[in-house]
Amino acid sequence: MRRVGTFLLALLLAGSAPAAPVGAPTDAYPDIARAYWVEVDGQPVWSGRPDARLPMASLTKLMTALLVAESADFDAVVTIGRSAANETGTRIGLTAGERVRARDLFTAMLVRSANDACRALADWQAGDQVAFVARMNARAAAMGMRNTHYTDACGHDDAQQYSSVRDLATLAHAAIRQPAILAAAARREFRFKSLDGRSHGARSTNALLGIVAGAQGLKTGYTPGAGRCLVALAERDGVQVLAVLLHAPDRWWDSAGLLELAFKRARPATP
């Protein structure tokens, strides 16, 4: 068991968590990730290096999902292009010329973090990935995400593709206001058929779903350059906790611990 995980376990068993003044998040867990952000009901409570520009891997897809959810016709049929079919990394095995409902591509992108589905949506929405990335950067600027820049729609390593945990929390809040994103991100598995009759199946990349009480998503990411990344969302008894981790050595154990500590912090003390 890692040292950070042991520390979180000790705090959980003790039933305590470091408090933070309202509006002043503290760096209570400096070793948990290269950068992290935790908030309860929209109020930041703990953070480390909140504005550091770091690679974000497939957390990039939250912006892709936001733009698609806001404007796409999910019943539309998308013909898979060669660029999407040739995407590397995590895939669901789409082939050039295959016809797929936009809704199914969207769900596969969020459930399985499928790069071929992601690229197909970007090309379909803007004509090509370059034009779609321009939209992503324009939206990030409009949202005040000053430490974010995109070079592709899916999250491949690139020196000019980066974000901060504070910016990713801002993006997460915009994403969860879209019912389609919340519904897809919470799914543990997904199966569909293309209009050509090919079957595709996908299991969620999010190990917290079904394990951590109240877990609702939101997005995972991994590349060699970014390490293990996560935007975790959970809700219990009307309390919502959001945690963002970039380059987290033990993201599942530690994010679960952070969520538990945040819920403990939010729970009123019993007399």
Secondary structure, 3 states (H helix, E strand, C coil): CCHHHHHHHHHHHHCCCCCCCCCCCECCCCCCCCEEEEEECCEEEEEECCCCCECCHHHHHHHHHHHHHHHCCCCCEEECCHHHHCCCCCCCCCCCCCEEEHHHHHHHHHHCCCHHHHHHHHHHHHCCHHHHHHHHHHHHHHCCCCCCECCCCCCCCCCCCEECHHHHHHHHHHHHCCHHHHHHHCCCEEEEECCCCCEEEEECCCCCCCCCCCEEEEEEEEECCCEEEEEEEEEECCEEEEEEEECCCCHHHHHHHHHHHHHHHHCCCCC
